[in-house]
Amino acid sequence: MQAVVVRDFGGPEVLELVEVGRPVAGPGRVRVRVEAAGVNPVDALTRSGALAGAGLMGRREVTGIGWEVAGVVDAVGPGVEGFVPGQRVVGLRDRLDVDLGAYAQFVVLDAQALAPAPAGVGFAQAATLPLNGLTAVQALNLLELPAGASVLVTGAAGAVGGFAVQLAALRGLRVVALAAAEDEELVRALGARWFVPRTAGDVAAAVRELVPGGVDGAVDAARLGVAALGAVRGRGVFAAVAGGSEPVGLRGIRVVNVWVSADGPALARLSALAADGRLTLRVAATLPLQDAARAHERLARGGLRGRLVLVP
């Protein structure tokens, strides 16, 4: 089968399409025929060596690329229940220390990292759900805000931010969305009550004009760090989506990091919301697997609304 791997860290040109043996579904594991794989910033950080440099992964002879997948169950290992060959699924590969990732024709995942794919949704759209949807829901879980509380979502038009806005609104939270001016209509449609353009010179002041005293919590998908911390009230809570972007918890603010992890039951709930049309799945473009380098070049230019998706 074909897969995209990295042997030497660097730019998009180091992504290598190789022929490898089809992986085996061992005990508790499921082999998925990949129909679509999402392209995410973490893939670029893995490829470039940034994660290895930060001590989040060791150097390896071969590193697999790709975290999120939508496809069809091809084989199940001993002890697997709830999944059968031919079933449409989505899943998250949350380990960095593996030879093969989701950029492949087949991938093997732990059964608990999988969930049924959203009914009535194409594979490309479904592939945008696992990583970003789970990041958003795990961030909101860490905030522990009750219905009626206020929350700031930075990067609200992005993949994680968009899910965070919708999921927060579904929880009854009052959302302040920070995004580009041209995205105001989009984020309001996703459920934001208030909008702040990211060109606002003082984000904290702009948010506090809308919510006197500051918001109860924040999901910092845009990695603004301390610039967004000032929008949170004293003894509020702040969720940093990316490691290294978390500010010091001044004024008694509880600062938490979101280190996303595979969670089949939570992913199944997200999948059901997507099937019901309550979560919006956005695809910026699809490309063939052999164009992974071109996808990373496009990702680096930024400005995407939705995820790029590779189709084997």
C-alpha positions as CSV (number, residue, x, y, z in Angstrom):
1,M,0.0,0.0,0.0
2,Q,1.0,3.7,-0.3
3,A,1.7,5.9,2.7
4,V,3.3,9.3,3.3
5,V,6.2,9.4,5.7
6,V,9.0,11.6,6.9
7,R,12.6,10.3,7.2
8,D,14.3,13.7,7.7
9,F,12.6,16.8,9.2
10,G,12.2,19.8,7.0
11,G,9.8,21.6,4.7
12,P,6.9,20.1,2.7
13,E,9.4,18.5,0.3
14,V,10.5,15.9,2.9
15,L,7.0,14.3,2.7
16,E,7.7,11.0,0.9
17,L,5.2,8.7,-0.7
18,V,6.4,5.1,-0.1
19,E,5.2,1.6,-0.7
20,V,4.9,-0.4,2.6
21,G,3.2,-3.5,3.7
22,R,-0.4,-3.4,4.8
23,P,-0.6,-3.1,8.6
24,V,-2.1,-5.9,10.7
25,A,-5.0,-5.4,13.1
26,G,-3.7,-6.9,16.3
27,P,-5.7,-7.5,19.5
28,G,-8.1,-4.6,20.3
29,R,-7.3,-2.9,17.1
30,V,-9.1,-2.1,13.8
31,R,-7.7,-1.7,10.3
32,V,-9.4,1.1,8.4
33,R,-9.3,1.6,4.6
34,V,-8.7,5.3,4.5
35,E,-11.1,7.2,2.3
36,A,-10.0,10.7,3.5
37,A,-7.4,12.1,5.9
38,G,-7.5,15.6,7.3
39,V,-4.4,17.9,7.0
40,N,-3.7,19.8,10.2
41,P,-1.1,22.1,11.7
42,V,0.1,19.3,14.0
43,D,1.1,17.4,10.8
44,A,3.3,20.3,9.7
45,L,4.8,20.6,13.2
46,T,5.6,16.9,13.1
47,R,7.1,17.1,9.6
48,S,9.3,20.2,10.4
49,G,10.8,18.6,13.5
50,A,9.3,21.3,15.8
51,L,7.6,18.7,18.0
52,A,10.8,16.7,18.3
53,G,12.7,19.9,19.1
54,A,10.2,20.6,21.9
55,G,10.7,17.1,23.4
56,L,7.2,15.9,22.5
57,M,8.5,13.1,20.3
58,G,11.8,11.3,19.8
59,R,13.7,11.1,16.5
60,R,12.8,8.1,14.5
61,E,14.0,6.5,11.2
62,V,10.5,6.8,9.8
63,T,7.6,8.9,11.1
64,G,4.1,8.6,10.0
65,I,2.0,11.7,9.3
66,G,-1.7,12.4,9.7
67,W,-4.0,12.3,12.8
68,E,-7.6,12.1,11.6
69,V,-9.2,9.7,9.3
70,A,-12.5,8.7,7.8
71,G,-12.9,5.4,6.1
72,V,-14.3,1.9,6.1
73,V,-13.4,-0.9,8.6
74,D,-11.3,-3.4,6.6
75,A,-10.4,-5.9,9.4
76,V,-10.8,-6.2,13.2
77,G,-8.4,-7.8,15.6
78,P,-9.2,-10.3,18.4
79,G,-11.3,-8.8,21.2
80,V,-12.8,-6.0,19.2
81,E,-16.5,-5.4,19.7
82,G,-18.8,-2.8,18.1
83,F,-17.0,-2.6,14.8
84,V,-17.4,-4.9,11.7
85,P,-15.8,-5.0,8.3
86,G,-17.6,-2.6,5.9
87,Q,-18.6,-0.1,8.6
88,R,-18.1,3.6,7.9
89,V,-16.0,5.1,10.7
90,V,-14.0,8.1,11.8
91,G,-11.0,8.0,14.1
92,L,-8.1,9.8,15.7
93,R,-4.5,8.6,15.7
94,D,-3.1,10.5,18.7
95,R,0.4,9.0,18.9
96,L,3.4,10.6,17.4
97,D,5.8,7.6,17.8
98,V,4.5,5.5,15.0
99,D,5.7,4.5,11.5
100,L,2.4,5.1,9.8
101,G,-0.2,7.8,10.2
102,A,-3.5,8.6,8.5
103,Y,-1.8,9.7,5.3
104,A,-2.0,6.2,3.9
105,Q,-4.3,3.8,2.1
106,F,-4.8,1.8,5.3
107,V,-4.3,2.7,9.0
108,V,-4.6,0.6,12.2
109,L,-6.1,2.3,15.3
110,D,-7.1,1.2,18.7
111,A,-10.8,0.4,18.7
112,Q,-11.5,3.0,21.4
113,A,-10.1,5.7,19.1
114,L,-12.9,5.0,16.5
115,A,-16.6,6.0,16.2
116,P,-19.3,5.5,13.6
117,A,-19.0,8.1,10.8
118,P,-21.7,10.7,10.7
119,A,-24.7,9.4,8.7
120,G,-25.4,11.1,5.4
121,V,-22.0,12.9,5.4
122,G,-19.3,12.3,2.8
123,F,-15.9,11.0,3.8
124,A,-14.0,14.2,3.1
125,Q,-16.3,16.2,5.4
126,A,-16.2,13.4,8.1
127,A,-12.4,13.5,8.1
128,T,-12.4,17.0,9.4
129,L,-14.2,16.0,12.6
130,P,-12.0,13.9,14.9
131,L,-9.0,16.1,15.7
132,N,-10.6,19.5,15.8
133,G,-13.9,18.4,17.2
134,L,-12.3,16.5,20.1
135,T,-9.9,19.4,20.7
136,A,-12.9,21.8,21.0
137,V,-15.0,19.5,23.2
138,Q,-12.0,18.7,25.5
139,A,-11.2,22.4,25.9
140,L,-14.8,23.2,26.9
141,N,-14.8,20.3,29.3
142,L,-11.7,21.7,31.0
143,L,-13.4,25.1,31.4
144,E,-16.2,23.5,33.4
145,L,-18.5,26.4,32.8
146,P,-22.2,26.2,33.6
147,A,-25.0,27.1,31.1
148,G,-25.4,30.9,31.0
149,A,-21.7,31.6,31.5
150,S,-19.8,33.7,29.0
151,V,-16.8,32.4,26.9
152,L,-14.4,34.0,24.5
153,V,-13.3,31.9,21.5
154,T,-10.3,33.2,19.6
155,G,-9.8,32.0,16.1
156,A,-13.5,31.4,15.9
157,A,-13.6,30.9,12.2
158,G,-10.9,28.3,12.2
159,A,-11.4,24.5,12.5
160,V,-11.0,24.2,16.2
161,G,-12.6,27.6,16.9
162,G,-15.6,27.0,14.7
163,F,-16.4,23.7,16.6
164,A,-15.8,25.5,19.9
165,V,-18.3,28.2,19.1
166,Q,-21.0,25.7,18.0
167,L,-20.4,23.3,21.0
168,A,-20.3,26.1,23.5
169,A,-23.6,27.5,22.1
170,L,-25.2,24.0,22.4
171,R,-24.1,24.0,26.0
172,G,-26.0,27.2,26.6
173,L,-22.9,29.3,26.9
174,R,-22.9,32.9,25.7
175,V,-20.1,33.2,23.1
176,V,-17.8,36.1,22.2
177,A,-16.2,35.2,18.9
178,L,-12.9,36.7,17.8
179,A,-12.2,36.4,14.1
180,A,-11.5,38.3,10.9
181,A,-14.0,41.0,10.1
182,E,-15.2,39.2,7.0
183,D,-16.0,36.1,9.1
184,E,-18.6,37.8,11.3
185,E,-21.5,36.4,9.5
186,L,-20.1,32.9,9.6
187,V,-19.3,32.9,13.4
188,R,-22.7,34.4,14.2
189,A,-24.3,31.6,12.2
190,L,-22.3,29.1,14.2
191,G,-23.9,30.5,17.4
192,A,-21.8,33.5,18.6
193,R,-23.7,36.1,20.5
194,W,-21.1,38.8,20.2
195,F,-18.3,39.4,17.7
196,V,-14.9,41.1,18.0
197,P,-12.7,41.7,14.9
198,R,-9.2,40.4,15.3
199,T,-7.9,43.8,14.2
200,A,-9.1,45.2,17.5
201,G,-6.1,46.9,19.0
202,D,-6.9,45.8,22.5
203,V,-8.7,42.5,22.5
204,A,-9.3,42.6,26.3
205,A,-10.9,46.1,26.2
206,A,-13.1,45.2,23.2
207,V,-14.4,42.0,24.9
208,R,-15.0,43.9,28.2
209,E,-17.1,46.5,26.4
210,L,-19.4,43.6,25.5
211,V,-19.1,41.7,28.7
212,P,-18.4,44.1,31.6
213,G,-16.0,42.6,34.1
214,G,-14.7,40.1,31.5
215,V,-15.8,36.7,30.3
216,D,-15.9,33.7,32.6
217,G,-13.7,31.6,30.4
218,A,-11.8,31.5,27.1
219,V,-10.8,28.9,24.5
220,D,-7.7,30.3,22.8
221,A,-7.7,28.6,19.5
222,A,-5.7,31.5,17.9
223,R,-2.9,31.2,20.4
224,L,-3.1,34.8,21.5
225,G,-1.9,34.0,25.0
226,V,-1.6,36.9,27.3
227,A,-3.4,39.2,24.8
228,A,-6.6,37.2,25.4
229,L,-6.0,36.6,29.1
230,G,-7.0,40.2,29.9
231,A,-10.5,39.5,28.6
232,V,-11.1,36.9,31.3
233,R,-12.5,38.0,34.7
234,G,-10.5,37.4,37.9
235,R,-10.7,33.7,39.0
236,G,-12.0,32.7,35.6
237,V,-10.5,30.0,33.4
238,F,-8.4,30.0,30.2
239,A,-7.8,27.0,27.9
240,A,-4.7,27.2,25.7
241,V,-5.2,25.0,22.7
242,A,-1.5,24.8,21.8
243,G,1.4,24.0,24.0
244,G,3.7,26.9,24.6
245,S,1.0,29.5,24.1
246,E,-0.4,29.4,27.7
247,P,0.0,32.6,29.7
248,V,0.7,32.8,33.4
249,G,-2.5,32.6,35.4
250,L,-2.6,36.1,36.7
251,R,-5.6,37.4,38.9
252,G,-6.3,33.9,40.0
253,I,-7.2,32.7,36.5
254,R,-7.0,28.9,36.1
255,V,-4.9,28.2,33.0
256,V,-5.2,24.8,31.4
257,N,-3.6,23.2,28.4
258,V,-5.6,21.1,25.9
259,W,-3.6,18.0,25.0
260,V,-6.1,16.2,22.8
261,S,-6.6,12.5,23.2
262,A,-8.5,9.9,21.3
263,D,-12.0,9.3,22.8
264,G,-14.3,7.0,20.9
265,P,-17.5,7.7,23.0
266,A,-17.0,11.5,22.7
267,L,-16.2,11.2,19.0
268,A,-19.4,9.2,18.6
269,R,-21.4,12.0,20.2
270,L,-19.8,14.6,17.9
271,S,-20.5,12.3,14.9
272,A,-24.2,12.2,15.9
273,L,-24.3,16.1,16.2
274,A,-22.7,16.3,12.7
275,A,-25.3,13.9,11.3
276,D,-28.1,16.0,12.8
277,G,-26.6,19.1,11.2
278,R,-25.8,20.7,14.6
279,L,-22.0,20.7,13.8
280,T,-20.7,22.2,10.6
281,L,-18.1,20.2,8.8
282,R,-16.0,22.4,6.5
283,V,-13.7,21.2,3.7
284,A,-11.4,23.8,2.1
285,A,-10.3,21.5,-0.7
286,T,-9.5,17.8,-1.4
287,L,-6.2,16.6,-2.9
288,P,-4.9,13.2,-3.8
289,L,-2.5,11.5,-1.4
290,Q,0.5,12.0,-3.6
291,D,-0.1,15.8,-3.3
292,A,0.6,15.9,0.4
293,A,3.5,18.3,0.0
294,R,1.3,20.6,-2.0
295,A,-1.3,20.4,0.8
296,H,1.3,21.4,3.3
297,E,2.4,24.3,1.2
298,R,-1.2,25.6,1.0
299,L,-1.6,25.1,4.7
300,A,1.4,27.2,5.4
301,R,0.0,30.1,3.5
302,G,-2.9,30.3,6.0
303,G,-6.3,31.8,5.4
304,L,-8.2,28.5,5.0
305,R,-11.8,28.2,6.1
306,G,-12.2,24.5,6.7
307,R,-9.6,21.8,6.4
308,L,-7.6,20.5,3.5
309,V,-8.3,16.7,3.0
310,L,-6.1,14.1,1.3
311,V,-8.0,11.3,-0.6
312,P,-6.0,8.1,-1.3
